[in-house]
Amino acid sequence: VCVAGKWYLIGFATNAEWFVTRKANMKMGIAMLTPTDEGDLEMAYSSLRPDGSCWRMNHLAQKKDIPGKFSFHSERWETENDMRVADVKYDEYALIHTIKTKADSTTLLNKLYDLSQDVLDKFTEFSLEQGILPENIAILPKNGKTVKNTLINTKYECIQA
């Protein structure tokens, strides 16, 4: 499964407490997905925070035996993550489902990179099927400022216009 390139993070859904308390302030971000020679996936995310500062996160997701499945460890959140590309139309959207495990809790995350109504409906339906509460399914608004990404070792810089 090839999802390489620049994507806009438009939809996000999870029942995790951190999301429930922060979703009102979250904005659309950018994800750069870069396959490695070994078939793994470098993931670099960036977004502007409400105060205008830049939030960044980088992970190396290791491929699994099943195409479109990866796993990665997040030191920042102290979680093990299983990720799969649930649905993709390469020139339009990617629906990515991630299960995060921390202690005895499991969080289901869905990420969507498009804004057509059909895809938004698909994202909502998929999220509900994963047990995510309707009020925890968010379509993220645009930043209102330019988020420019400059790829430097798969890291982004946020630049305000």
C-alpha positions in Angstrom: 0.0 0.0 0.0 1.5 3.3 -1.1 0.5 6.4 0.8 3.7 8.4 0.2 3.5 12.1 0.1 2.1 15.2 1.7 -1.4 14.9 3.2 -3.6 17.3 5.1 -4.9 15.9 8.4 -8.6 16.9 8.2 -10.4 14.3 10.4 -9.6 12.9 13.8 -11.6 10.6 16.0 -10.9 9.0 19.4 -12.5 8.5 22.8 -9.2 9.3 24.5 -9.4 11.8 27.3 -6.6 14.0 25.9 -8.6 14.4 22.7 -12.0 15.1 24.4 -10.4 18.0 26.3 -8.4 19.5 23.4 -10.5 18.9 20.3 -12.1 22.3 20.3 -8.7 23.9 19.8 -7.3 21.5 17.3 -6.7 22.6 13.7 -5.9 20.9 10.4 -2.3 19.9 10.1 0.1 18.4 7.6 1.5 14.8 7.5 4.4 13.7 5.3 4.6 10.0 4.8 7.8 8.7 3.3 8.5 5.0 2.6 12.0 3.7 3.5 14.0 1.3 1.3 13.1 -1.5 3.8 9.4 -0.9 3.4 8.9 1.0 6.7 7.1 4.3 6.8 8.6 7.6 8.1 5.8 9.8 9.4 6.2 13.5 10.2 3.3 15.6 11.5 3.1 19.4 12.0 0.4 21.8 13.0 0.0 25.2 14.4 -1.1 25.4 18.1 -3.7 28.0 19.1 -0.9 30.2 20.4 0.8 30.2 17.0 3.7 27.9 18.0 4.4 24.8 16.0 3.6 21.2 17.2 5.7 18.5 15.6 5.8 14.7 16.0 7.9 12.1 14.1 7.6 8.3 14.1 9.1 5.4 12.1 6.4 2.8 11.5 7.7 -0.6 10.9 6.0 -2.7 8.3 4.2 -5.9 9.3 3.6 -9.1 7.2 0.2 -7.8 6.0 0.4 -5.0 3.3 -0.8 -1.7 4.7 -0.1 -2.6 8.4 2.6 -1.0 10.5 3.6 -0.7 14.1 5.5 2.0 16.0 6.4 3.1 19.5 5.7 6.6 20.7 8.2 7.7 23.4 6.2 11.0 23.8 3.0 9.2 24.7 4.6 6.0 26.0 2.4 3.9 23.7 2.7 0.9 21.4 0.7 1.5 18.2 -0.7 -0.8 15.5 -1.6 1.1 12.4 -3.4 0.1 9.2 -4.4 1.8 6.1 -8.2 1.0 6.2 -9.1 2.6 2.9 -7.3 4.7 0.4 -7.8 6.4 -2.9 -4.3 7.6 -3.6 -5.1 10.9 -5.3 -7.9 11.8 -2.9 -7.8 10.4 0.6 -6.4 7.9 3.1 -8.3 6.5 6.1 -5.8 5.3 8.6 -6.8 3.4 11.8 -4.4 3.3 14.7 -4.9 1.3 17.9 -2.8 2.8 20.8 -2.2 0.7 23.9 -1.1 2.3 27.2 -1.3 0.2 30.3 -4.9 -1.2 30.4 -6.5 1.2 27.9 -6.8 1.0 24.2 -7.5 4.1 22.1 -8.8 3.9 18.5 -7.7 6.7 16.2 -8.8 7.4 12.7 -7.2 9.9 10.4 -8.7 11.2 7.2 -7.1 13.4 4.6 -9.8 14.9 2.4 -12.9 17.0 2.5 -15.5 15.6 0.1 -18.8 14.8 1.7 -18.7 11.1 0.6 -15.3 10.7 2.3 -16.4 12.5 5.4 -19.4 10.2 5.6 -17.1 7.2 5.2 -14.8 8.5 7.9 -17.8 9.1 10.3 -19.2 5.6 9.6 -15.9 3.9 10.1 -15.2 5.7 13.3 -18.6 4.8 14.7 -18.0 1.1 13.7 -14.8 1.3 15.8 -16.8 2.3 18.9 -16.0 6.0 18.8 -18.7 8.2 20.2 -20.3 10.6 17.7 -19.3 13.7 19.7 -15.6 12.5 19.5 -15.5 12.5 15.7 -14.0 15.8 14.6 -13.5 17.4 11.2 -10.6 19.8 11.9 -10.9 23.4 10.7 -8.2 25.0 8.6 -5.6 27.0 10.5 -6.5 30.4 8.9 -2.7 30.8 8.7 -0.3 29.2 6.3 1.3 26.0 7.5 4.3 25.7 5.3 6.3 22.5 5.5 10.0 22.2 4.7 11.3 18.7 4.6 14.6 18.6 6.6 15.3 15.0 7.7 11.5 14.4 7.7 10.9 17.2 10.1 8.7 20.2 9.5 8.9 23.9 10.3 5.7 25.8 10.9 5.8 29.3 9.4 3.1 31.8 10.0 2.1 33.9 6.9 
